[in-house]
């Protein structure tokens, strides 16, 4: 499909600076004001540990050193004043003329640098679909439903303010793992829990009629959950590659990711079928349903961190199973997943992969660098693994230093946080321009689960929390764990295929 | 006044086991399951540090000895089931026949062991007045009003559910300190803060007509705020005693407490007069107002931790300044305040002091034991300070092991927490009986700011928190610090004397 001119302006010219990269050396890491945790000025204490960690990290991530001038506080102040009294929503434009390009048919070559506003909005949309899983996940170990979604699929987007995107959730996906993977599974401390083995791991959604018209096709989305303990978690990837399926002896992927994607057990309630079987059943069902109606159908698989890894496995399976289905992956801060043969297979099947990566984030450099939580340092194992685990697809590289809203210090968690990614995408124009000050996304969202926003913004760190940790007062005046609405209680019956509804 | 028999039963007989104690040796500390922080079972890791800290603490606090059997889980389960569907409020009974005794005229000798239910309810009432200051304190450093009360004085009790007690707040007290006392003052990070120097430090309230009739006198209450970092904070008491006033050369009190109570500066907005001057002006005003109406007036000063220390200084000043005013102190987990001469002076003036003390709490043993945060151990300095700093008055000693709801491990913060105190008072019958299972106070309150409740209760640790740390969505969909209602914004004008209103 050729470029169609839009009513509001011309399309950007292609530039060569988007890259099919392996490990990209990072340019600079500016200030000595390093802090891995959020500290207020009056609590701040210099520590040898922090200094050593910074040095180790800088060396490993090659964060040397041309200082970049800090955006002026005056600009920030101006932006702030404007920011609080301006709309957060971008205009809804008809992007169907670019349907194929936005889906990656030309490897986004004309749209990435500078970043076309239509693609930017699409990336943010998929990022919000990934973020939704964190926002609606029941992390409370005192809840009997810990590890499930707080809401049923019909209420998910409404409750999170995402109904604006014009999608309906058709199925929830649950996963388990036969391999012991610490801090992956969130579990209730209660004996009478909904599930001992499984976690809510993602969902399938489909664009409604209005959105489908706007984007030019019926878009099936699968969003996969990440993990909240990235550095510790990825430490446990021991670099064990496992053959993927019986037909592809040389295609190998990380066995931990594969375990989550494929594990099942008749002894469980939610994983009598694997995440792979659940999601593929729904995708096949939706594709045939809409194809029978004569519609053009596409699949977009998205996820952050671990979720980005699962997205690749899912995209690979879908492209193998459903001929001629356009399959796209939009991942955020995803680690490496498999070997070169895996990448070649994906390319062969024309799976389009857009990897959004913050260059200061360590997770996309794993496996390859391992974080040893016990002694709080990073070990470089690139020499043995780098050539084995490989990244594929196009990379959109973001830089935390581009945003005047973010702190300059080292913040491993903040760099990896999905809301930081969405903020940086929202402000991204091109690889050599400043953060756009007319970005509309609410900057406060960045601190939902991190403390990387500058203090001048007056947004508390990690503010996303429920009143009284969800406790409610019962009619006797006692604080108790709330009863869930019956329709929000997970049930294996509700995980089966749904009739589509648009 | 003689004992009057109540309609529901006889009064307890006096026993000698309530004591005017110095450092009381504690009996036992049962299990090896020590944890200074809240950990879930699957996160629990044994540590040498914890073990060493336990040993050090055990030795210093003399916590050896006879293991006490753990209350059975069956009993707990029964209590739990009943607990969630039973009233939390105690009956309101006419206690005026015991007005004088409840005020300590006979040193509570007939009411403490066993603890008379009327006295128990009065103690809980004053404890709730102290707790109110923690619950309504703005701890948010990103708020421009950090360090003030979230609500104006007319709304305080309503917003906290304490209107039931039948008191009206007449004045807020603000304090500053000329001595550098780390982690005492809560401060905003913002330049445009309401106050750089002062914190809300307490309030004066007075019983309304109905409550005054019920208790037999017009009760003026002063409640003083404690500190949330007890162990670190009290470490900073260097054992410097300072003469109290010009007339009493041998009466000496801790200079840190005295500094908070008496500091003032014309350069500040809220402490042009000291806390002492503010509170004494209001007390004198109220006493003369109600005495002119021919009413019997009494003063009760209460506080937890640091607040208990300030209560003693305040009681001393009030008793000195206002002849014939019955003055009572009900303190919770208060440290030692002054020397023996200070105690003798209080006794001479017939100030009645009821010290509620959890025997596992270290703060009442300070000064005398110092906590060294840097090397995480307690140093016993009793040899040099114990004879200098002295406790006065009657002690009601509580034992965390008496409650089947509380964990058995070491929890320095949990032992000192005011809600733990109120829970233990609520369940206290006598020094040699079990926790009463018909106690009505909501057990969940204990975990407001600690994690000392047993996990079986399914109450998350430290659950007292606001939704999204107080951020609200403005009309543009952006998260912002909320605007306070103008009437809740602290103003020096509003700290002046008020006309009484009942």
Interface residues (C-beta under 8 A of the other chain):
Chain A: X40 X41 X42 X83 X84 X85 X86 X87 X88 X89 X140 X141 X142 X187 X189 X190 X442 X444 X445 X455 X458 X459 X460 X462 X463 X464 X465 X466 X467 X468 X469 X470 X471 X474 X476 X477 X478 X479 X480 X481
Chain B: X40 X41 X42 X83 X84 X85 X86 X87 X88 X89 X140 X141 X142 X187 X189 X190 X442 X444 X445 X455 X458 X459 X460 X462 X463 X464 X465 X466 X467 X468 X469 X470 X471 X474 X476 X477 X478 X479 X480 X481
